[in-house]
Amino acid sequence: MKRYRAIAQYYDAENARHEMLKHDVPFFLGQLPKKGQDILELAVGTARAAIPLAQAGHRVTGIDYVPDMLDIARRKRDAVGLSDRQLTLIRQDALKLNLRKKFDWILILFNTLLAFTTLEELDQLLQGVRRHLKPRGRFWLDVFNPDYARFARDSERGIERDVFHVPELDRTVFRQSDITRDMADQRMRVTFRYQWFDAFGRTKREQFAFDMTCIFPRELRLLLERNGLQIEQLWGNYDGSAFNRNSPRMIARCTRK
């Protein structure tokens, strides 16, 4: 199994096309009290979400196991004038969570929970979450609701085609994805394939592959409950609609049992 690890310099540019990423942080902020909260973001990445949360007056800690993502996050944090106290960035594996601190909110966004592909990993992650929550703390997660028609296909090739520009590299990149599925094991192998031209017009290619799982609605409830958490509210999208079988997302606000 290969854990998700993006090409850090591409991450912000290649994900800018996702409409939901314009809405997830404002929707989450709408759930928070005005009083500043202690927030932990798992898999903080380039601090796309953590920075606006800290700017809103909350005390944010972000962890990630990828050093080059954290380097970008620190540069972005410093560029907007946030201090280390306002947004603390720590290199740590979410499966080995040990911060010796409890939080009002812990969040994991944008399908990241699905990067933990075995039941053992998911249990380990969620047990760490529960240990780090204050007694009245909340856990927030967001994953896609499986599309049954798509999951009936063993593979898809050349999907999600997109072109994006990476200013830091002055590079325009074409990306497409391949997916193979083993639904007996609820595991997908996702391959991102990139192509661009260098300064001499030569074609350059790069790719990386990673594994994901999928989680069905009832399965999500059972997984949380066996790890001492329970869903307090479940939305189906960032328009605030209640979850139903046709919802694109499962956005859960959870409490400790």
PEPEHU-V364969 format. One record per residue. N is the residue number from 1. SS is DSSP state (h for helix, s for strand, l for the rest). PSI is psi in degrees with one decimal (NA if undefined). D_CENTER is the distance of its C-alpha to the mean C-alpha in Angstrom with 2 decimals. Layout:
N	SS	PSI	D_CENTER
N	SS	PSI	D_CENTER
//
This chain:
1	l	139.1	18.15
2	l	120.3	16.08
3	l	147.2	12.64
4	l	131.2	10.18
5	l	102.3	11.36
6	l	160.8	11.46
7	l	108.9	14.75
8	h	-42.3	14.02
9	h	-19.3	16.73
10	h	-22.6	15.47
11	h	-53.9	11.83
12	h	-43.4	12.66
13	h	-41.6	15.55
14	h	-19.2	14.26
15	h	-1.2	11.42
16	l	-20.9	13.97
17	l	-16.1	15.33
18	l	111.9	12.71
19	h	-36.2	14.63
20	h	-26.2	12.06
21	h	-6.4	10.41
22	h	-12.2	13.93
23	l	-20.0	13.90
24	h	-42.4	10.85
25	h	-46.8	11.82
26	h	-38.4	15.52
27	h	-43.6	15.20
28	h	-44.1	13.65
29	h	-33.0	16.35
30	l	-15.6	18.87
31	l	-12.3	18.38
32	l	146.1	19.27
33	l	162.6	22.91
34	l	-32.6	24.61
35	l	137.0	25.26
36	l	134.7	22.85
37	l	152.4	20.32
38	s	116.3	18.97
39	s	134.9	15.16
40	s	124.7	12.91
41	s	122.3	9.27
42	s	139.9	7.89
43	l	60.4	6.42
44	l	-22.8	7.70
45	l	-128.0	8.22
46	l	14.7	10.98
47	l	28.5	10.87
48	h	-44.9	10.27
49	h	-37.5	9.75
50	h	-37.1	11.71
51	h	-52.5	14.76
52	h	-28.6	15.62
53	h	-42.8	15.17
54	h	-38.4	17.61
55	h	-24.9	19.80
56	l	0.4	20.19
57	l	9.3	21.90
58	l	154.7	19.51
59	s	112.6	19.41
60	s	135.3	15.94
61	s	131.8	15.02
62	s	133.2	11.99
63	s	150.4	11.80
64	s	152.0	10.78
65	l	-1.2	13.04
66	l	112.1	13.43
67	h	-35.8	16.36
68	h	-27.7	16.45
69	h	-42.9	13.02
70	h	-34.8	14.40
71	h	-43.7	17.65
72	h	-42.4	16.30
73	h	-41.8	14.58
74	h	-40.9	18.02
75	h	-41.3	19.93
76	h	-41.7	18.09
77	h	-48.3	18.55
78	h	-35.2	22.17
79	h	-28.9	22.83
80	l	4.9	22.22
81	l	18.5	24.35
82	l	144.8	22.09
83	l	166.8	23.41
84	l	-29.0	21.94
85	l	-36.4	22.90
86	l	-37.3	20.94
87	s	102.1	17.75
88	s	127.9	17.92
89	s	125.2	15.84
90	s	135.4	16.34
91	s	114.4	15.95
92	l	143.6	15.30
93	l	130.5	13.90
94	h	-22.8	12.00
95	h	-9.8	14.63
96	h	38.9	17.34
97	l	120.2	16.40
98	l	79.9	19.68
99	l	-6.2	19.74
100	l	40.6	22.96
101	l	149.4	21.81
102	l	152.1	20.76
103	s	153.3	18.58
104	s	-36.2	19.03
105	s	139.0	15.36
106	s	133.5	12.36
107	s	149.8	8.92
108	s	117.3	5.50
109	l	169.5	3.69
110	l	49.7	3.65
111	l	6.2	4.88
112	h	-29.7	3.48
113	h	-31.0	6.73
114	h	-9.1	8.57
115	h	-13.4	8.67
116	l	101.4	11.16
117	l	-11.8	13.92
118	l	157.4	16.93
119	h	-35.0	18.12
120	h	-43.9	19.11
121	h	-43.0	15.70
122	h	-41.8	14.22
123	h	-43.6	17.33
124	h	-43.1	17.12
125	h	-48.9	13.64
126	h	-32.0	14.74
127	h	-38.5	18.11
128	h	-39.6	16.77
129	h	-49.5	14.95
130	h	-40.0	18.30
131	h	-28.3	20.31
132	l	4.4	18.57
133	s	140.5	18.93
134	s	161.7	22.13
135	s	-35.7	24.45
136	s	22.3	23.44
137	s	166.2	19.82
138	s	144.1	16.96
139	s	131.8	13.64
140	s	127.3	11.13
141	s	156.0	8.61
142	s	116.5	7.71
143	s	162.2	8.30
144	s	147.9	10.95
145	l	120.4	14.51
146	l	134.2	16.23
147	l	110.3	18.84
148	h	-35.3	21.94
149	h	-44.4	23.82
150	h	-36.9	21.30
151	h	-8.1	20.81
152	l	-15.0	24.59
153	l	135.4	24.51
154	l	-27.7	24.46
155	s	157.1	23.21
156	s	137.9	22.43
157	s	144.5	23.26
158	s	35.2	22.95
159	s	172.3	20.50
160	s	48.3	18.10
161	s	137.2	20.55
162	s	155.3	19.88
163	s	132.5	21.51
164	s	156.9	20.07
165	s	135.8	21.79
166	s	98.7	20.78
167	l	-39.0	23.17
168	l	-32.4	23.01
169	l	-3.9	24.36
170	l	53.5	26.31
171	s	130.6	25.02
172	s	125.4	24.44
173	s	135.4	22.39
174	s	129.6	22.50
175	s	140.3	19.62
176	s	162.4	19.76
177	s	148.5	18.06
178	s	142.2	19.69
179	s	131.4	18.59
180	s	143.5	20.74
181	s	141.0	20.45
182	s	90.2	22.16
183	l	-14.6	21.99
184	l	-30.0	24.43
185	l	0.6	21.71
186	l	49.9	18.76
187	s	142.1	17.30
188	s	140.9	16.48
189	s	117.7	17.04
190	s	130.2	15.34
191	s	122.1	17.25
192	s	125.7	16.68
193	s	125.3	20.19
194	s	147.5	21.08
195	s	138.9	24.59
196	s	172.2	26.34
197	s	135.9	29.86
198	l	-176.0	31.03
199	l	-17.9	33.76
200	l	9.4	36.43
201	l	10.4	35.03
202	l	139.7	34.02
203	s	129.8	31.13
204	s	145.4	28.31
205	s	149.9	25.65
206	s	151.2	22.58
207	s	157.2	20.07
208	s	151.9	17.49
209	s	150.6	16.53
210	s	163.7	14.07
211	s	146.4	14.00
212	s	156.4	11.92
213	s	-179.3	13.35
214	l	152.0	13.73
215	l	130.1	14.56
216	l	158.9	17.35
217	h	-50.9	18.04
218	h	-37.0	20.83
219	h	-39.3	19.17
220	h	-44.6	16.23
221	h	-45.4	18.99
222	h	-42.0	20.89
223	h	-44.9	18.13
224	h	-45.3	17.43
225	h	-36.3	21.18
226	l	-11.3	22.22
227	l	22.3	20.08
228	l	24.5	21.68
229	s	155.3	19.25
230	s	148.6	19.98
231	s	123.4	18.62
232	s	-38.8	20.39
233	s	143.4	19.28
234	s	121.3	17.42
235	s	159.2	16.89
236	l	-8.5	16.67
237	l	171.6	15.46
238	l	9.0	15.08
239	l	2.5	18.86
240	l	7.5	19.25
241	l	145.8	20.80
242	s	151.8	21.21
243	l	137.3	19.58
244	l	178.7	21.90
245	l	-21.2	22.04
246	l	2.0	21.54
247	l	142.4	18.45
248	l	-23.2	15.59
249	s	162.9	12.90
250	s	105.0	12.96
251	s	110.2	12.06
252	s	132.2	13.59
253	s	120.7	15.22
254	s	153.1	16.64
255	s	166.3	19.55
256	s	141.6	21.25
257	l	NA	24.07
//
